[in-house]
Amino acid sequence: MNKLQLAAKEVDGKTVLFLEGYLNESGGELLRSTVSDLLTASPPTLSLDFGGTSLVNSIGISSLLEVIEIARRRNTVLELVRVPEEIGDLFRLVGIAVKVPVHSEAGVWSPKPGV
């Protein structure tokens, strides 16, 4: 599996963190640390771009839930963008799509009724 790589950029006035590779235990630690650093500047919105993400495991999900909580505590709107369909289905299944907006290239996923 590809080790997670992160790159932050300003795009149209928003802070965007681009993820590439596999979001697992070591990638989750890197994600939490990087997001915490980015949020010290108190951006109103932080977008996590999953366009280059190949796989997310259960520890990656746990790390992402921690990142969502960190952003909430810092009053930053967090959104997940360019999420591949399979990963978006996982985010919907585990309830992440209830906590933050999850966007695919086709639009916004919302939780299915009863999920």
C-alpha positions, 0 to 999 in steps of 0.5 A, a space after each residue: 500500500 502507498 504511504 499517505 502523503 499530504 499537501 496543503 494549499 490555498 484554493 479559492 480562499 479555502 485551505 485544502 489538504 490533499 491526501 494521497 495514498 493509504 489512510 491507516 494508522 501511520 497515515 492517521 497520525 500524520 493527518 491528525 498532526 497536520 490538521 492540528 497544525 493547519 487549524 492553529 491559523 483558525 481557517 473558517 473552512 478546511 477541505 480534505 481532498 480525498 481524490 488521491 486516496 486509495 484506501 481507508 482502513 478502520 484505524 483511518 476512520 478512527 483518525 478521521 473521526 478525531 480530526 472531525 472533533 478537532 475541527 469542531 472544537 476549533 469552530 472550523 467547518 470541515 468538508 471532505 471533497 473528491 471522495 471516491 465512490 467506494 470510500 464515500 460508501 464507507 463514510 456513509 456506512 460508519 456515519 461520517 457523512 452525518 457529521 460533515 459534508 462528503 462530496 464526490 465529483 458528482 455531488 454531495 452524499 447524504 446519509 440514506 434514511 435509516 442509516 
